[in-house]
């Protein structure tokens, strides 16, 4: 075996390790967003010289190791689904790198096709995932509003596209494709320019919003019992202790369990607090109604009107919970959603088209996923033009504007040193339906179409490379150079 043959496995291992480490550090519960842009680069560079799909698959799967313990312990993810999640993290990476390699002699096309393949494959995964979208590459950029503004046009899929296009462009430059590098740079600059323009727009009038969550989380405490009365009183005290100009207060998911007939009576202390303070109060509860159980969001209007009720649509594996169907908005454009709902395209898009300007979301997380889940909500706000008030036990309480800027944030403290996580901010009203709200996942479908064509073209080119070359003087031999990396380099 020659020197090149001996070095092959070593180079592949180095590329795998580099991408896996960058992916591990650049995504997950506490990501370093700058590293997300570099994560695909080692395996893309490897693909310019030798097949890299296996290394990419391994890097994509191992890069999720920061969340394996969470996947296995989560109440929202069936254990049998965990291996599927890990495999689905590796397959799009392998397919992306295979497409890039097959087009390595057409670097401009290869860079854009690779980004489209990644985005299209991930979109398909999101459609069948039981937990929707959370923890994708785009989530790691949620605290970088300059990057995420493109989601108002393309959804989060535009961010995913950029996160693969840029390293593909860097790999192309390393292979001599200066023009490809320029084209990719122009796309990235256009996205950044659009982001800067959106962030520079004047703020609209809004209201002061508060999100409050107890640190000692209990799930669905009976509201009529001593513990339920104590919990309600503690939240009443928190509502009354907020600044006097707060007009919306959001409390967590499933704080109480009660009958539907008790909405007007059992919640009377909170209803009175809403009237006295002039703030709409939103709280989560498990509500029994006509033999069914609903994970419900109840809004208690400040004017003393009838409570507004929303029933959680995406209930996951929650035993005995019936999903709801209807939207629920308060006057002024405050809409109600519940925790895992935010992982899915609907009802966020439906709410945007119905006039939502602020999204109130009671939630209950599992500590590890608190940052990720709250940032998924932030991305939904950018996609659809609404501000977000997210109140989660075992997680984060945040207030963010419709540009994805987190204006206030706190986290629950399981040690009990801080009994409540409270975040208060003046938040501008959302701008309303975006291009993405109106046209849906058009960009993801475009990427999917491009990726299908690219995969088909890649397969055709691979078959062509395997065909023998016939010479009238030398006979037949297996070609090794046709379509090689030096044929037509952009």
C-alpha positions in Angstrom: 0.0 0.0 0.0 1.4 3.4 -1.0 1.7 6.4 1.3 -1.5 8.0 0.0 -3.4 4.8 0.7 -2.1 4.6 4.3 -3.0 8.2 4.9 -6.5 7.9 3.6 -8.2 6.4 6.7 -6.2 8.8 8.9 -7.4 11.9 6.9 -11.0 10.6 7.0 -10.8 10.1 10.8 -9.4 13.6 11.3 -12.2 15.1 9.1 -14.9 13.1 11.0 -13.5 14.2 14.4 -13.2 17.8 13.3 -16.8 18.0 12.1 -18.2 16.0 15.0 -16.4 18.2 17.6 -17.5 21.5 15.8 -21.1 20.2 15.6 -21.0 19.1 19.2 -19.8 22.6 20.4 -21.8 24.6 17.8 -25.2 23.1 18.5 -27.1 21.7 21.5 -28.2 23.0 24.8 -25.4 25.7 25.1 -24.0 26.3 21.6 -21.2 28.5 20.4 -22.9 29.9 17.3 -19.7 30.8 15.4 -18.6 27.2 15.4 -21.9 26.1 13.7 -20.7 27.7 10.5 -17.5 25.6 10.5 -19.0 22.2 11.5 -19.5 20.9 7.9 -16.1 22.2 6.6 -13.8 19.3 7.5 -15.9 16.7 5.8 -16.6 19.0 2.8 -12.8 19.4 2.4 -12.4 15.6 2.6 -15.0 15.2 -0.1 -12.8 17.1 -2.5 -10.2 14.3 -2.4 -12.0 11.1 -1.5 -15.5 9.7 -0.6 -16.6 11.3 2.6 -20.2 10.2 3.1 -19.4 7.7 5.9 -17.3 10.3 7.8 -20.1 12.8 7.4 -22.8 10.4 8.6 -20.7 9.6 11.7 -20.0 13.2 12.4 -23.6 14.1 12.1 -24.7 11.3 14.5 -21.9 11.8 17.0 -22.3 15.5 17.0 -25.6 15.1 18.7 -24.0 13.4 21.7 -24.6 16.5 23.9 -28.3 15.6 23.9 -28.2 11.8 24.1 -28.9 11.7 27.9 -31.7 14.2 27.4 -33.2 12.2 24.6 -33.2 9.0 26.7 -34.7 10.7 29.8 -37.1 13.1 28.1 -40.8 12.6 28.8 -41.5 14.0 25.3 -39.4 11.5 23.3 -40.2 7.8 23.2 -37.0 5.8 23.9 -37.5 3.8 20.7 -37.3 7.0 18.7 -33.9 8.0 20.1 -31.9 5.9 17.6 -34.0 7.2 14.8 -33.2 10.8 15.8 -29.5 10.0 15.9 -29.6 8.3 12.5 -31.6 11.2 11.0 -28.9 13.5 12.2 -26.3 11.6 10.2 -28.2 10.8 7.0 -28.7 14.4 5.8 -25.0 15.1 6.4 -24.0 12.0 4.4 -26.3 12.9 1.5 -25.1 16.5 1.5 -21.4 15.5 1.3 -22.1 12.9 -1.3 -23.7 15.5 -3.5 -20.9 17.9 -3.0 -18.3 15.3 -3.9 -20.2 14.2 -7.0 -20.1 17.9 -8.2 -16.6 18.7 -7.1 -15.6 19.6 -10.7 -18.6 22.0 -10.8 -17.9 23.8 -7.6 -20.4 26.6 -7.9 -23.2 24.1 -8.6 -21.8 21.8 -5.9 -21.8 24.4 -3.2 -25.4 25.4 -3.7 -26.6 21.9 -4.4 -25.0 20.7 -1.1 -26.8 23.5 0.9 -30.1 22.7 -0.8 -29.7 19.0 -0.1 -29.0 19.5 3.6 -32.0 21.9 3.9 -34.4 19.7 1.9 -33.4 16.5 3.8 -33.8 18.2 7.2 -37.2 19.6 6.1 -38.4 16.1 5.3 -37.1 14.9 8.7 -39.1 17.7 10.4 -42.3 16.5 8.7 -42.1 13.1 10.2 -40.4 13.9 13.6 -42.7 13.3 16.6 -41.2 16.3 18.3 -41.1 18.7 15.3 -38.1 21.0 14.9 -35.8 21.7 17.8 -32.0 21.7 18.0 -31.4 22.2 14.3 -28.4 24.2 13.1 -30.6 27.3 12.8 -31.5 27.1 16.5 -27.9 27.7 17.4 -28.1 31.1 15.6 -31.2 32.2 17.5 -29.3 34.7 19.6 -27.7 36.2 16.4 -30.6 38.3 15.0 -28.6 39.6 12.1 -28.5 36.0 10.8 -32.0 35.0 11.6 -33.9 37.8 9.9 -33.9 35.9 6.6 -36.4 33.5 8.3 -39.1 36.2 7.7 -38.8 35.3 4.0 -37.6 31.7 3.9 -38.4 30.4 7.4 -35.7 28.8 9.5 -34.8 26.9 6.3 -33.0 29.9 4.9 -30.7 29.9 7.9 -30.1 26.2 7.5 -29.2 26.8 3.9 -26.7 29.5 4.7 -25.0 27.4 7.5 -24.0 24.8 4.9 -23.5 27.2 1.9 -20.8 29.2 3.6 -18.5 26.3 4.6 -19.2 24.8 1.1 -18.0 28.1 -0.3 -14.9 28.0 1.8 -14.1 24.4 0.7 -14.6 25.6 -2.9 -12.1 28.4 -2.5 -9.6 25.9 -0.9 -10.0 23.9 -4.1 -9.3 26.8 -6.4 -12.9 27.9 -6.9 -12.5 31.6 -6.3 -15.6 32.5 -8.3 -17.7 30.2 -6.2 -16.3 31.8 -3.1 -17.3 35.2 -4.5 -20.9 34.0 -5.3 -21.3 32.5 -1.8 -20.0 35.7 -0.2 -22.5 37.8 -2.2 -25.4 35.6 -1.0 -24.2 35.8 2.6 -23.7 39.6 2.4 -27.2 40.0 0.9 -28.7 38.0 3.8 -26.8 40.1 6.3 -27.8 43.3 4.6 -31.4 42.3 4.7 -31.0 41.4 8.4 -29.4 44.7 9.2 -32.2 46.6 7.4 -34.9 44.8 9.3 -33.2 45.3 12.6 -32.8 49.1 11.9 -36.6 49.6 11.4 -38.2 51.8 14.0 -39.8 50.0 16.9 -43.6 50.0 16.9 -45.7 50.9 20.0 -46.1 47.9 22.3 -46.7 47.0 25.9 -44.9 45.9 29.0 -44.9 42.1 29.4 -44.0 39.9 32.3 -43.3 36.1 32.4 -43.2 34.3 35.7 -42.4 30.7 36.6 -42.0 29.0 40.0 -38.7 27.1 40.5 -40.2 24.2 42.4 -42.2 22.9 39.6 -45.2 20.6 40.2 -47.3 19.3 37.3 -51.1 19.8 37.4 -51.7 20.3 41.1 -55.4 20.0 42.1 -56.5 23.6 42.3 -59.0 22.9 45.1 -56.5 21.3 47.5 -54.2 23.0 49.9 -51.2 22.8 47.6 -53.1 24.2 44.7 -54.4 27.1 46.8 -50.8 27.8 48.0 -49.5 27.8 44.4 -52.2 30.0 43.1 -51.7 32.5 46.0 -47.9 32.6 45.2 -48.7 33.5 41.6 -51.3 36.1 42.7 -48.6 37.7 44.9 -46.2 37.7 42.0 -48.7 39.3 39.6 -49.6 42.0 42.2 -45.9 42.7 42.8 -45.1 43.4 39.2 -44.6 47.0 37.9 -47.9 48.8 37.5 -47.6 49.3 33.8 -47.4 45.6 33.0 -50.3 44.7 30.6 -49.7 41.0 30.0 -48.5 38.3 32.4 -47.7 34.8 31.3 -47.4 31.8 33.7 -46.3 28.2 33.0 -48.0 25.2 31.5 -50.2 22.8 33.5 -49.9 24.6 36.8 -53.3 23.2 38.0 -55.8 20.5 37.2 -59.5 21.4 37.4 -62.9 20.9 35.8 -64.1 23.1 33.0 -66.9 24.3 35.2 -64.4 25.7 37.7 -62.7 28.2 35.3 -64.8 31.0 36.6 -64.6 30.1 40.3 -61.4 28.2 41.1 -59.3 30.8 39.3 -61.1 33.7 41.0 -58.0 34.9 42.9 -56.0 35.2 39.7 -59.0 36.7 37.9 -59.2 39.4 40.6 -55.5 40.1 40.4 -55.8 40.6 36.6 -58.7 43.1 37.1 -56.9 44.9 39.9 -53.6 45.3 38.0 -55.0 45.9 34.6 -53.0 43.0 33.1 -54.3 40.0 31.2 -53.1 36.9 33.0 -52.3 33.7 31.0 -51.8 30.4 32.7 -51.7 26.7 31.8 -53.9 24.0 33.3 -55.1 20.5 32.7 -58.9 20.9 32.2 -61.4 18.0 32.4 -64.4 18.6 30.1 -67.1 16.1 29.2 -65.0 13.0 30.0 -61.9 14.3 28.2 -58.7 15.9 29.4 -57.2 18.9 27.6 -53.8 20.6 28.2 -55.2 24.1 28.2 -54.1 27.7 28.2 -56.5 30.0 30.0 -56.3 33.8 29.5 -58.0 35.8 32.2 -58.8 39.2 30.7 -58.0 42.4 32.7 -61.5 43.7 32.0 -63.1 40.8 33.9 -64.5 39.2 30.8 -65.0 35.6 30.0 -61.8 33.5 30.1 -60.3 32.8 26.7 -59.4 29.1 26.3 -56.8 27.4 24.0 -56.3 23.7 23.9 -52.9 22.4 23.1 -52.7 21.0 19.6 -49.5 18.9 19.7 -49.7 16.7 22.8 -46.9 14.2 21.9 -47.0 11.0 24.1 -49.0 12.7 26.9 -51.3 9.9 28.1 -55.0 10.6 28.0 -54.7 14.1 26.6 -57.0 15.1 23.8 -55.5 17.6 21.3 -57.4 20.8 20.5 -58.1 22.4 17.2 -59.1 26.0 17.6 -57.1 29.2 17.8 -57.5 31.7 20.6 -56.7 35.4 20.6 -57.2 38.2 23.0 -58.3 41.6 21.8 -55.2 43.5 20.6 -53.6 40.5 19.0 -52.3 38.4 21.8 -52.5 34.8 20.8 -52.2 31.6 22.9 -50.0 28.6 22.3 -48.7 25.8 24.5 -45.1 24.5 24.8 -44.6 21.8 22.1 -46.9 23.5 19.7 -44.1 25.9 19.0 -42.0 23.0 17.5 -44.4 22.6 14.6 -45.3 25.0 11.7 -48.9 25.2 12.8 -50.6 26.9 14.6 -47.9 29.7 14.5 -48.6 30.4 10.8 -52.4 30.3 11.3 -52.1 32.7 14.2 -49.9 35.1 12.1 -52.5 35.1 9.3 -55.2 35.6 11.9 -53.6 38.8 13.2 -51.4 37.7 16.1 -48.9 40.4 17.2 -47.8 38.8 20.5 -47.6 35.1 21.3 -48.1 34.0 25.0 -46.7 30.5 25.5 -47.0 28.7 28.9 -44.4 25.8 28.8 -42.8 23.2 31.0 -39.3 22.1 29.9 -36.7 19.6 31.2 -33.8 21.9 32.3 -31.4 20.7 29.6 -33.6 21.8 26.7 -34.6 25.1 28.2 -32.4 27.3 26.0 -33.1 25.4 22.8 -36.9 25.3 23.3 -37.2 29.0 24.1 -35.1 29.8 21.1 -37.3 27.7 18.9 -40.1 30.0 20.0 -37.9 33.0 19.2 -37.4 31.7 15.6 -41.1 31.3 15.2 -41.6 34.9 16.1 -39.1 36.0 13.5 -40.7 33.7 10.9 -44.2 35.1 11.5 -43.8 38.6 12.8 -45.0 38.3 16.4 -43.3 39.0 19.8 -42.9 36.1 22.2 -43.6 35.8 25.9 -42.4 32.3 27.0 -42.9 31.1 30.6 -41.4 27.7 31.3 -40.8 25.9 34.5 -37.6 23.8 34.5 -36.3 26.1 31.8 -36.3 29.7 30.7 -38.6 32.7 31.0 -38.1 35.1 28.1 -39.6 38.1 26.4 -38.5 38.6 22.8 -39.6 41.0 20.0 -40.6 39.9 16.5 -37.0 40.4 15.3 -35.8 37.7 17.6 -34.1 40.1 20.1 -34.4 38.7 23.6 -35.3 41.7 25.7 -35.5 40.0 29.1 -34.6 36.5 30.3 -34.4 34.5 33.5 -34.1 30.8 34.3 -35.6 28.6 37.0 -33.3 27.6 39.8 -33.8 24.1 41.0 -31.7 24.7 44.1 -34.5 27.0 45.5 -32.1 30.0 45.9 -34.4 31.9 43.6 -38.1 30.8 44.0 -39.4 32.5 40.8 -37.9 33.2 37.4 -39.2 36.6 36.4 -38.5 38.5 33.2 -40.2 41.9 32.4 -39.7 44.0 29.3 -41.4 46.6 27.1 -42.0 44.7 23.9 -43.0 46.3 20.6 -46.0 44.8 18.9 -45.1 42.4 16.1 -45.2 43.6 12.5 -47.7 40.9 11.5 -47.7 38.3 8.7 -44.4 38.0 6.9 -43.6 36.6 3.4 -43.0 33.3 5.1 -46.4 33.5 6.8 -48.1 34.1 3.4 -46.2 31.6 1.2 -45.3 28.9 3.7 -42.3 26.6 3.4 -41.7 27.6 -0.3 -37.9 27.8 0.2 -37.7 24.3 1.8 -39.6 22.8 -1.1 -37.4 24.6 -3.6 -34.4 23.2 -1.8 -36.0 19.8 -1.8 -36.6 20.0 -5.6 -33.0 21.2 -6.2 -31.7 18.4 -4.0 -33.7 15.7 -5.9 -32.2 17.0 -9.2 -28.7 17.1 -7.6 -29.0 13.6 -6.3 -30.2 12.3 -9.6 -27.4 14.1 -11.4 -24.9 12.8 -8.9 -26.0 9.2 -9.5 -25.8 9.7 -13.3 -22.3 11.2 -13.1 -21.1 8.3 -10.9 -22.4 5.8 -13.4 -20.7 7.7 -16.2 -17.4 7.6 -14.2 -17.7 3.8 -13.8 -18.1 3.2 -17.6 -15.0 2.1 -19.5 -13.3 4.2 -22.1 -12.7 2.7 -25.5 -9.7 3.5 -27.5 -9.2 2.3 -31.1 -5.5 1.6 -30.4 -5.3 0.6 -26.8 -8.6 -1.2 -26.3 -10.7 -0.8 -23.2 -9.6 0.4 -19.8 -11.3 1.8 -16.7 -11.3 5.6 -16.7 -10.0 7.3 -13.5 -9.9 10.9 -14.5 -13.1 11.8 -16.3 -15.0 14.3 -14.3 -12.1 14.7 -11.9 -11.6 17.6 -9.5 -9.6 19.6 -12.0 -11.9 19.4 -15.0 -13.9 22.6 -14.7 -13.3 24.5 -11.5 -15.2 27.6 -10.5 
